[in-house]
Amino acid sequence: MNNYYELKISINPEMEEIVSDICFSNFDCEGVVLAEEAYKDLEMTSTTRGTLKVFLRADSGMEQAYPPLEGGAKSPISGWGKTQNESAASLEEMLIRIQSVLHRERELLKERGFTEEELGSWKITLDEKENQDWSKKWKEKWTVTHVTDRIAVVPSWLEYTPKEDEITITLDPGCAFGTGTHQTTQLCMKALEKYMPKGAKVADIGTGSGILAICAMKLGASFAYGCDNDGTVIEVCKENAKINNADCVFEYGTADKITEQYDFVCANILHNVLAQITGDLKNIMKPGAKMVLSGILNDKKDIVLEAAAKHNLKVVEITAQDRWVAIVVEK
C-alpha cells in the first residue's frame, strides 16, 4: 500500500465544518477527523478538539482542476507520490502549496466578516504516514448524530436501527457543506421540526449537501427544492436524496432567480450573505410563511436582525447552540 499524508490544522472548533469543506474542495483528501477523545470512568481525559486532522492521498500524482496558486504554481496535489529520495522535498513543497490555499481561503472568510479569533490560528503540520488502511480508519471517529429525539443523521457505513417515530438521514461526512454534525445545520433541522407545516413546500437556499431539503421531506413536506451557487454540489445533493428515498429537486441557482413562493424557507449561509439577500429570501416566502436563517455566529446576529427588520420580517425565535445562532422569522 502507498503511504498517505496527515495534515493537522489548528482551528477554532466552531469553524470545523467550514474548514473541512475548504479541504474537501481544494485537496485530494479522503476524510477528516474533527476530534479524538479519550475517556476514563465515563469522564473525558483528553481531546484533540481544535485540531482538524485531514487525510490526504499520496498516490494521486496527477493534475486536477484545483484553483491555481499565486504566481502560476501547480495544483496543491501536483507531484504527490514522489520517490523516497524526493519525499522530503515533496513534503516541503506540498506544505507551501497547502499554506497558500489556506491563506487565500482565510482571507476570503475575513472579507466576509470573520475575525482572527473566530477563525483560529490555522497553523498546520504535515507528516507522511505508513498506510494502515487509512481510508477506513478515519471513519471510526464518526457515529450517529442525534439532532433531536426524532431526527438522527447516520453515516452510510454504519448500521443503525431507528427508534419508534425516529427519522434517519443517511449522509457521509465531507461530501459537501452540511453534514448534520455542525451546529448551524442542526439548528435548521430543529426549526424545520418545530415550525414547518405538514405538506409544506420548502426551499433550501445554499443547499450544500441537500440535507435540509431531505430532512424536510422526511418530516412531511410535500415538495422540497434546493439551490446552490456552487454547481459542483448539485450531483452530490441528488445522490444523497436518492440514497434517502427523498423526492427533492436540486439545481444550480440563487434566491434572486426563483419565481415560486414557499411555505418554509431554510438559508444556512454566512451572516453577511444573509444580510445581503434578505430581500430576495422574503420574496420567495408566501404570506405568513416562516424562514430559518442560520450560519450566524452569536456576535454577528445583529447584522442579520437589522436586515430582517429592514424588510419587515417578524422575529419568531432566536435559538443558539454553542457560539452559533439561528433566527426564525415570519413574513
C-alpha positions as CSV (number, residue, x, y, z in Angstrom):
1,M,0.0,0.0,0.0
2,N,1.1,3.5,-0.6
3,N,1.7,5.8,2.3
4,Y,-0.6,8.8,3.0
5,Y,-0.2,12.3,4.4
6,E,-1.7,13.6,7.6
7,L,-2.5,17.3,7.7
8,K,-3.3,18.9,11.1
9,I,-4.8,22.4,11.2
10,S,-5.3,24.4,14.4
11,I,-8.7,26.0,14.3
12,N,-11.5,27.4,16.4
13,P,-13.6,24.3,16.9
14,E,-16.7,26.3,15.8
15,M,-15.2,26.6,12.3
16,E,-14.5,22.9,11.9
17,E,-17.1,22.2,9.2
18,I,-16.2,25.3,7.2
19,V,-12.5,24.4,7.2
20,S,-13.4,20.8,6.4
21,D,-15.3,21.9,3.4
22,I,-12.3,24.0,2.3
23,C,-10.1,20.9,2.5
24,F,-12.5,18.7,0.5
25,S,-12.9,21.4,-2.1
26,N,-9.2,22.1,-2.6
27,F,-7.2,19.0,-1.7
28,D,-7.3,15.3,-2.7
29,C,-8.5,14.1,0.7
30,E,-10.4,11.1,1.7
31,G,-11.6,12.1,5.1
32,V,-11.3,14.3,8.2
33,V,-11.3,13.7,11.9
34,L,-12.8,16.6,13.9
35,A,-11.8,15.4,17.4
36,E,-10.4,12.4,19.1
37,E,-11.4,11.9,22.7
38,A,-10.3,9.6,25.5
39,Y,-12.4,8.6,28.5
40,K,-11.8,7.0,31.9
41,D,-14.6,6.1,34.2
42,L,-17.1,8.0,31.9
43,E,-15.1,11.2,32.2
44,M,-13.2,12.8,29.3
45,T,-9.4,12.7,30.0
46,S,-8.2,14.3,26.7
47,T,-9.5,15.7,23.4
48,T,-8.0,17.0,20.2
49,R,-10.9,19.3,19.7
50,G,-9.5,22.4,18.0
51,T,-7.2,20.4,15.7
52,L,-8.6,19.3,12.4
53,K,-6.9,16.1,11.1
54,V,-7.1,15.7,7.3
55,F,-6.1,12.5,5.5
56,L,-4.5,13.3,2.1
57,R,-3.8,10.8,-0.7
58,A,-0.2,10.2,-1.5
59,D,-0.8,8.3,-4.8
60,S,-2.6,10.7,-7.0
61,G,0.4,12.0,-8.8
62,M,-1.7,13.9,-11.3
63,E,-3.0,17.3,-12.1
64,Q,-6.6,18.1,-11.2
65,A,-8.9,21.1,-11.5
66,Y,-7.9,22.8,-8.3
67,P,-7.7,26.6,-8.1
68,P,-4.3,27.8,-9.2
69,L,-2.0,29.3,-6.7
70,E,-0.5,32.8,-6.9
71,G,2.3,33.1,-9.5
72,G,1.0,30.2,-11.6
73,A,2.0,27.4,-9.2
74,K,0.7,24.0,-9.8
75,S,-2.3,22.5,-8.1
76,P,-1.9,21.6,-4.4
77,I,-1.7,17.9,-5.2
78,S,0.6,18.2,-8.2
79,G,3.6,15.9,-7.9
80,W,2.4,13.9,-4.9
81,G,3.6,10.3,-4.7
82,K,7.3,11.1,-5.1
83,T,10.0,8.5,-4.7
84,Q,11.6,8.0,-1.3
85,N,14.6,10.2,-2.2
86,E,12.3,13.0,-3.2
87,S,9.9,12.7,-0.3
88,A,11.4,15.4,1.9
89,A,11.5,18.0,-0.8
90,S,8.0,16.9,-1.9
91,L,6.7,17.3,1.7
92,E,8.1,20.8,1.9
93,E,6.6,21.7,-1.5
94,M,3.2,20.3,-0.5
95,L,3.3,22.2,2.8
96,I,3.9,25.5,0.9
97,R,1.1,24.9,-1.5
98,I,-1.3,23.9,1.2
99,Q,-0.4,27.0,3.2
100,S,-1.0,29.2,0.1
101,V,-4.5,27.7,-0.4
102,L,-5.5,28.1,3.2
103,H,-4.2,31.7,3.3
104,R,-6.3,32.5,0.3
105,E,-9.4,30.9,1.8
106,R,-8.8,32.5,5.2
107,E,-8.6,36.0,3.6
108,L,-11.9,35.4,1.8
109,L,-13.5,34.5,5.2
110,K,-12.1,37.6,6.7
111,E,-13.5,39.7,3.9
112,R,-16.9,38.1,4.8
113,G,-16.6,39.4,8.4
114,F,-14.9,36.7,10.3
115,T,-12.3,37.8,12.9
116,E,-8.9,36.3,13.6
117,E,-10.2,35.0,16.9
118,E,-13.3,33.4,15.3
119,L,-11.1,31.6,12.7
120,G,-8.3,30.4,15.0
121,S,-4.7,30.3,14.0
122,W,-4.8,27.8,11.1
123,K,-1.2,26.7,11.9
124,I,-0.5,23.4,10.1
125,T,1.7,20.4,10.2
126,L,2.1,17.8,7.5
127,D,3.5,14.3,8.0
128,E,3.9,11.2,5.8
129,K,2.3,8.1,7.5
130,E,2.6,4.4,6.8
131,N,-0.7,3.2,5.3
132,Q,-2.8,1.2,7.7
133,D,-6.0,1.2,5.6
134,W,-6.4,4.9,6.5
135,S,-9.4,5.3,4.1
136,K,-11.3,3.3,6.7
137,K,-9.5,4.4,9.8
138,W,-10.9,7.9,9.7
139,K,-14.5,6.6,9.6
140,E,-14.0,5.0,13.1
141,K,-14.4,8.5,14.7
142,W,-17.8,9.1,13.2
143,T,-21.0,7.9,14.8
144,V,-24.8,8.6,14.7
145,T,-25.7,12.2,15.3
146,H,-28.9,12.6,17.3
147,V,-30.1,16.1,16.3
148,T,-33.3,15.8,18.3
149,D,-35.3,12.9,19.8
150,R,-36.8,12.5,16.4
151,I,-34.0,13.2,13.9
152,A,-30.8,11.2,13.5
153,V,-28.1,11.6,10.9
154,V,-26.3,8.3,10.1
155,P,-23.1,7.8,8.2
156,S,-23.7,5.3,5.3
157,W,-21.2,2.7,6.6
158,L,-23.0,2.3,10.0
159,E,-25.9,0.0,10.7
160,Y,-28.5,1.7,12.8
161,T,-32.0,0.7,13.9
162,P,-34.1,3.9,14.4
163,K,-36.3,4.3,17.4
164,E,-40.1,4.4,17.0
165,D,-41.1,7.5,15.1
166,E,-37.5,8.5,14.5
167,I,-36.5,9.6,11.1
168,T,-33.0,8.9,9.8
169,I,-30.9,10.7,7.2
170,T,-28.1,8.7,5.7
171,L,-25.2,11.0,4.8
172,D,-21.4,10.8,4.5
173,P,-19.3,13.4,6.3
174,G,-17.4,15.6,4.0
175,C,-19.5,15.1,0.9
176,A,-20.4,18.8,0.9
177,F,-21.1,21.5,3.4
178,G,-23.9,20.5,5.7
179,T,-23.3,17.0,7.2
180,G,-25.7,17.2,10.1
181,T,-22.9,17.4,12.7
182,H,-22.4,21.1,12.6
183,Q,-24.4,23.4,14.9
184,T,-25.7,25.5,12.1
185,T,-27.2,22.5,10.3
186,Q,-28.7,21.1,13.5
187,L,-30.3,24.5,14.3
188,C,-32.0,24.5,10.9
189,M,-33.2,20.9,11.3
190,K,-34.7,21.7,14.7
191,A,-36.5,24.7,13.2
192,L,-37.9,22.5,10.5
193,E,-39.2,20.0,13.0
194,K,-40.8,22.8,15.1
195,Y,-42.2,25.2,12.6
196,M,-42.6,23.5,9.2
197,P,-46.3,22.7,8.5
198,K,-47.2,19.2,7.2
199,G,-47.5,19.2,3.5
200,A,-45.4,22.4,3.2
201,K,-43.5,23.5,0.1
202,V,-39.9,24.1,1.3
203,A,-37.0,25.9,-0.3
204,D,-33.4,25.4,0.9
205,I,-31.1,28.2,-0.3
206,G,-27.4,27.4,-0.3
207,T,-28.3,23.7,0.0
208,G,-24.8,22.3,0.3
209,S,-25.3,18.5,0.8
210,G,-29.1,18.8,0.4
211,I,-29.6,17.6,4.0
212,L,-32.2,20.2,4.9
213,A,-34.3,19.5,1.8
214,I,-34.1,15.8,2.6
215,C,-34.9,16.4,6.2
216,A,-38.0,18.5,5.2
217,M,-39.3,15.6,3.0
218,K,-38.8,13.1,5.8
219,L,-40.7,15.4,8.2
220,G,-43.7,15.5,5.9
221,A,-43.1,18.3,3.3
222,S,-45.0,17.8,0.0
223,F,-42.2,19.4,-2.0
224,A,-38.6,20.4,-1.3
225,Y,-36.4,22.5,-3.6
226,G,-32.7,23.2,-3.0
227,C,-30.3,25.5,-4.9
228,D,-26.7,26.4,-4.5
229,N,-24.3,28.8,-6.3
230,D,-21.7,26.1,-6.3
231,G,-22.6,23.9,-9.2
232,T,-20.3,21.0,-8.1
233,V,-22.6,20.1,-5.2
234,I,-25.8,19.5,-7.1
235,E,-25.0,16.0,-8.2
236,V,-24.0,15.2,-4.6
237,C,-27.4,16.5,-3.5
238,K,-29.2,14.4,-6.0
239,E,-27.3,11.3,-4.9
240,N,-27.9,12.0,-1.2
241,A,-31.7,12.4,-1.9
242,K,-31.7,9.1,-3.9
243,I,-29.9,7.3,-1.0
244,N,-32.6,8.6,1.4
245,N,-35.6,7.9,-0.9
246,A,-36.4,11.6,-0.8
247,D,-38.0,13.2,-3.8
248,C,-36.3,16.6,-3.9
249,V,-35.4,19.0,-6.7
250,F,-31.9,20.5,-6.8
251,E,-30.4,22.9,-9.2
252,Y,-27.6,25.5,-9.6
253,G,-29.0,28.9,-8.8
254,T,-29.6,31.7,-6.3
255,A,-32.6,33.1,-4.4
256,D,-33.0,36.1,-6.7
257,K,-33.7,33.9,-9.7
258,I,-36.6,32.0,-8.0
259,T,-40.1,32.8,-9.0
260,E,-42.0,30.3,-6.9
261,Q,-43.1,31.0,-3.3
262,Y,-42.8,28.6,-0.4
263,D,-44.4,27.8,3.0
264,F,-41.0,27.4,4.7
265,V,-37.5,28.6,3.7
266,C,-34.1,27.5,5.0
267,A,-31.0,29.6,4.5
268,N,-27.9,28.3,6.2
269,I,-25.3,30.7,4.9
270,L,-22.7,33.1,6.3
271,H,-24.2,36.2,8.1
272,N,-23.0,38.8,5.6
273,V,-24.6,36.9,2.7
274,L,-27.8,36.5,4.6
275,A,-27.9,40.3,5.2
276,Q,-27.3,41.0,1.5
277,I,-30.1,38.6,0.2
278,T,-32.8,39.0,2.9
279,G,-35.0,40.9,0.4
280,D,-34.7,38.0,-2.1
281,L,-35.4,35.5,0.5
282,K,-38.5,37.4,1.6
283,N,-39.8,37.4,-2.0
284,I,-39.9,33.6,-2.1
285,M,-41.9,33.3,1.1
286,K,-45.7,33.0,0.9
287,P,-47.6,35.4,3.1
288,G,-47.4,34.1,6.7
289,A,-44.5,31.7,5.8
290,K,-41.6,31.2,8.2
291,M,-37.9,31.0,7.4
292,V,-34.9,29.9,9.4
293,L,-31.7,31.9,9.0
294,S,-28.5,30.1,10.2
295,G,-24.8,30.1,9.7
296,I,-24.6,33.0,12.2
297,L,-22.0,33.5,14.9
298,N,-23.6,34.9,18.0
299,D,-21.8,38.2,17.9
300,K,-22.8,38.7,14.3
301,K,-26.5,38.1,14.8
302,D,-27.4,41.9,15.0
303,I,-26.3,42.2,11.3
304,V,-28.9,39.7,10.3
305,L,-31.6,41.0,12.7
306,E,-31.1,44.5,11.2
307,A,-31.6,43.1,7.7
308,A,-34.8,41.2,8.9
309,A,-36.2,44.4,10.5
310,K,-35.4,46.4,7.3
311,H,-37.5,44.0,5.3
312,N,-40.4,43.9,7.9
313,L,-39.8,40.3,8.8
314,K,-41.1,39.4,12.3
315,V,-38.7,37.5,14.6
316,V,-40.4,34.4,15.9
317,E,-37.5,32.8,17.8
318,I,-33.7,33.0,18.2
319,T,-32.0,29.7,19.1
320,A,-28.4,29.0,20.0
321,Q,-26.0,26.1,20.0
322,D,-22.5,26.9,21.3
323,R,-21.4,30.1,19.6
324,W,-23.9,29.8,16.7
325,V,-27.4,31.1,16.4
326,A,-30.4,30.6,14.2
327,I,-33.1,33.2,13.7
328,V,-36.7,32.1,12.8
329,V,-38.7,34.9,11.1
330,E,-42.2,35.2,9.7
331,K,-43.4,37.2,6.7
